[in-house]
Amino acid sequence: MSKKPIHRVSTRLAAITPSATLAIDAKGKALKAAGEPVINFAPGEPNFDTPANIVDAALVATKDPTSYRYTPGDGLLALREAVAQKVGVFGDAVPSANDVLITNGGKQAVYQACAAIIDVGDEVLLPAPYWTTYPETIKLAGGVPVPVVADITSDYKVTVEALEAARTDKTIALVFCSPSNPTGAVYSPEEVKAIGEWALENGIWVLSDDIYEALAYDGVEVVPMYRAVPEIADQLIVLNGVAKSYAMTGWRVGWMVGPADVIKAAGALQSHLTSNVNNIAQKAALEALTGPQEAVGEMREAFDRRRKLIVSMLQEIEAFDTPMPQGAFYVYSSVEGALGKEINGRVANTSSELADLILDEALVAVVPGEAFGTPGYIRLSYAVFDEDLVEGISRLQALFA
């Protein structure tokens, strides 16, 4: 008697593309663990320690018995109130704690925002280059990601005209990220206002990922969409967290801010998915938002120094075209000039092949543009120690000499 084959993995999950940045980071770390002197420009996390005052708050929380029990699934009230105060005026009022949902990191916030507003077949406009997680979360929610590509000639920023050309009667949302991962591009206040007004006029939700809002340079002003276009508050979901600004990637605390009905729906999902975020991490995040902010400025100054250094060194590589990013901690170089050329007896015809070649030949880990929806580019994070930055880019200079 033959056994009926068991259904293995759902079609929905089988279609997910694993995070390319995490995969490359893992490959680089594996080589390093094996004794290879790898310089890793792949991971998107600050290389600083979490500020001491935040760690101290967590240590205090470990001795507080209230940390040991379930707490409200939507987050500690004090933290939700702190997030609301951080946002400030949202629409015509300061948001209340009911407009805030604390999540297990920014990724959960992105997924739950998509799940809250997307129905099967809905289209979501996705400016590219985009963070690798965006299209996968849109698809998991049943939606269809619609890339709107901006290249190096437009400073990696989409225009209202490009968005309008991609809009259909199925378009329900736009993902917006400024400062951007992977490019470091920052939309000007005028550009944010124009895009927000276009979305408002066309009844389109905006999922605004503000995770890098504290990391901008050269006096560049970062204006959140809820300030540029206050009227859009009823169709805007803000996504943020403590990971990038406070060097807290491992603490896993993010949040959503938006209309109360959407936040309530996302909270209902979270109540079944994960319940409350770790209480100790929440109390650490509360200290991050309400405590001293000097460490944020110090980290930003270090990133700024590294930004200028890495761009100046990359611009010496003739095969690369590297613009100066205005925010975040990434550079996004066009490598079209290196494709199809012989390098150490090998030829890379795609940026993905080039990233493999660079890791093999120079022991430098970078992320290819295919991961971000724009082949022909590579992303390098300058959230690395200065000496590693110089060593890694020096190896690239030698490889492409």
N, C-alpha and C positions, 0 to 999 in steps of 0.2 A: 504494500500500500504506500503510494507516494505521499509525501508530506507537502501540504500547501505552502508555497513560499511566503515568508512573513514580510509584511510591508516594513521597510527599514526607516528611511529618513523622509520626512515630509517634503513635498515639492517646495513649499515655502522656504524651509531652512536649507534645503539642498541648493537653492538658488543664491544663497548669500555668498558674497566674495569676502574672504577673510581680510582683516586689516593689513594692507601692504606695509604700512609703517611699522606695525608691531612685528610683522614677519621678518622684515629686514633688520630691525633692531635685535630680534632674537638670534638671527644668523650671525650678526656682528658680535654679539655677546658670546655666542658659542665658540667662535673662532678665538676670541680673546681668552676665554676660559681654557682653550686648548694651548695657550701660550703664544698666540699670534699677536703682534702689536697693532691691533686694529684701532683706528680712529673712527668713532661712530658719530656721524652727523645726522642719523636717522630719527632718534626719538624726539618727540615734541614735549619735552618737560624741562623746567629750569634745573640747573645742576647745583643749586644752592640748597642749604639746609633750611627747613622750615624755621622761621624766626623763633627765638627762645621764648618770648612771651606766650606764643601760641602753644608751644610744647608744654610750657608750665601749666597753662590752663587745662590741657588734656590730662596732665598728671594729677591735678587737683580733682578733675572729674572722675578719675579712676577710683577715688576714695569716697565718692558721693554715692550712696546707695540708690539714689534715683536714676543713676546711669545703668543700673543692673536690670532694669525692668523694661517692658514695652512702654513706649511713649506714643503720642499721637502719630498716626501714619503719615500725616502731611508735614510733620516737622515740629520741633520745639517752638512754642509760641514766641519766646524771646528771640530766637534766630529768625523766624519769619518776620517779626516786627523790625529787626535790624536790616533785613534785606529790603523791606518796604521803605525804610528810611533812607537806605543807600540809593534806591531808585529815585526817591523824591517825588516830584509831581509827575503823575502818569495820567495823561488826559487832562481833566480839570480838577484832579484831587490827588492827594498822597494815597497810594494803594494801602489797603488794610492787610492784615495777616491772612485774611481769607483769599486774597488775590495772589498768595505765594505758596508754592509747593516745594519742599526741600527734597532733593533726589540723591540717589547714589551716584554722584558725579555728574558731569555735564552730559555724558552720553545718554544716561537714562532720561535726562530732561529732553534731549533731542528726540529720542524715540517716543516718549509719552506725548510730546507736543504733536508729533505726526499722528500718533494713534488717536489723539483727541479730536482732530479735525478732518482727517482724510478718510474718504470712503473708497471702495474698490473702483478703480478706473480714473480717479481724480488725478489731474496733472499738477505737478509742482515744478515751478521754474527754479533752476539750479545754476547760478552763475559758476562757470568753470574758468580757471582751476578751482576745485572744491575740495573740502576735507573729505577723506575717504568714507567716513561713516554716513554722511548725508544721503547718498543715493540708496544705501542699503536699508536705512531706517524708513525711508519713503516707501520702498518696495515692501518691506515687512508690514507696513500699515495698509497695503493694498494699492498704494498710489503708483504713479508713473513719473519718474524723474525726467525732466526735460532740460538737458544742459543748454546754457546760453554762454557760448565761449567768448572770452576776452583774452587777447594775447598780449605779448610784450609791447606792441605798438600802441595799445590803449591803456598802458600801465596796469594791465590785468583787471580793469574795472568795466563792468557792463553799463550800458546806457539805457535810458528809458526807451529809445527807439528800438534797441535790440530786444528788450523785454517785450515790447508791444508786438514785434514781429513774431515772437515765439508764443504769444498768448492765443489760446483758443477758448471755445465755450466750455471746455473741460478744465481750464486753469482755475485752481482754487487757492493756491498759495505760492509764495516766493520765499526762498531761504536767503538770508542776507547776513553777511559776516564782515565786519569792519572794526578794527584791523583784521586782515585776512590770514587764515591758514589755508594754503601754503605760501602765499606770495608776499605777505607783509604789506599789501596795498591798503591804503586808508582812503575812504571816500570823503570828499570835502563836505562841509555843512550844506552847500548848495546842491551837491549831488545826492546826498541823503534826503534832502527835502523834496527834490524832484521825483525820486523813486518812491518815496512815501506817498506823495500826492497822487502819483499814477496808480499805486496800489489802492489807495482810498477811493479814487474815482471809479475804479473797475471792480470794487468789491472783492479784493484779493487779500487773503491773510498774509501777514509777514511773520516769519519765524526769524527773529533777530538774535544771532549768536554774538553776545557781547563779551565773550570770555577773555579777549585780549584788550579790553578797553583801557586798561591802565598802562599799556605798553605802546606809547607813541613817542616819536623823536623829532628833533629840529623844530620844536614849537608847533608841530602839527596838532590841530584841534580835532578830537574825536567827539562827535555829536551823536548821541543815541537817537534812533528814529523817533522814540516817544517824546523827545524834546524838539526835534526838527519839525515834526508834524503831530502835535498833541491830539488832533482830531482822530488819529488812527488807532487810539488806544483800544477801542472795542474790537479791532481785528488784528491785534498785535500780540505776539507771545515773545517775551524776552527770556533768553536762555543764558545762564551765567554760572559762576562757581568760584571757588577759592583756589583752584588748581594752579593757574598760571601766574597770577599776581602775587600769591603768597607762598609759592614753592610747596604746594600741598597736593600734588598729583596723587599720591598714595593714600590720602585721607578720604577720598571719594565723597566729596560734598559739593553738590550743585543745586540749582534751583530753576524754577519756572515762575514767571510773573505774567499775569494776563487777566482777561475777563473772568469773573468769579465762576461762571457756568463751565468754562473750559477747564479751569483749575480744579473744580469739583470733580469733573469727569476723569481727568488725569489722576486725581487723588484716589478715586475709586479703583482705577486700574492698579495703581501702586499698592493699594491695600491688599490686593491679591497677589501681586507680583513679588514684592519685597517687604512690605510693611515699613516700619520706620527705619530711617538711616541710623547707623551706629551713633549712640548717644554721646560717647566721648568725642568722636569726630565732630559732631554738631556743636558741642561746647567749645571745641577748639576753633571751629569756624566762626562762632560768635565772637570770640576774642580777636580773631583776624579782622573782622569788620568793625569792631568797636574799640579796639586797642590802638596802640601807637602804630603809625603808618610809615615811620622813617625807613624801615627795611624795604618797603616797596620802592621807594625812591632810589635807594642804594642799588637794588637789583636792576632797576631801569637804567641807571648810569653805567653799570657794568655791561648790560646788553648793548647799550648805545656804543660803547667803546669797541666791543667785539663786532658789531654791525659794520662800523666803518673799516675795521681791520680786514674782515673777511671779504668785503666787497672790493677793497683796494687790491687785495691779493688775487681774487678771482678775475678781476678786470685785466690782469696781466696775462691771462690765458687767452690767446687769440681765438681759439675755437669756441669760447664761451661768450655769451652776451648777458651781462649781469647788471640789472638796474639796482639802484639804491632803494631798499624797502623803507617805508615810513613807520611801520609798526610791527608788533608781534616779535618773534625772534627767529625768522626764517629768511633765507634768500632763495629766489627762484630763477635759476639761470637757464636761458635757452642754450641747448647744446647741438643745435642743427649743424653747426660748423664742425663738429667732431664725428658726425655720423657718416658711415661709408668710407672712413679713412682708416688706413692700417696703423694700428697701435700695438707695439710689441708683437708683431706678427699676427695680430687678430683684427677683425673688422666688426664693428658694431653697427647694425643698420637701424636700430631703434634705441630710444633712451633706456628702455628696460634692459636691453643687451649691454648698453654702455654702463649701466649701474653695476651689472654683474662683472663686467671687465674691470671696472675701477676697483671693486672689492677684491677681485682675484689678483690683480697686478699691483695695486698700490696699498691694499689693505685699508681702504677707506670706504665706509658705508654711507651711501646717499640713497635717496628715494626717487625713483624715476617718475616722470610726469604721467605715465599711464595710470598711476594710482590716483591721480587728481583729475583725470578726465582730459588731460592735454599732453599727448605724446610730444616728444621733442624737447623736454625740459627735465631738470632735476631739482629737487629741493634739498637744501642743507640747513640744518638747525645750527645757529651759533650759540645755543645754550650749552656750551662746552667750555672747559678751562682754556685760558688764553694760550698756554703752551701747546695744548692738543690742537687748537685751531690752527696755529702757525705750522705745526708739524704736518697736519692733515692736508692743508692747502698747498704746502710746499711739495708734498708728494704728488698732488695733482699737477702742479706746475711742471714738475720733472716728467711726469707721465705724458703730458701733452706738449712738451717742448719741441 
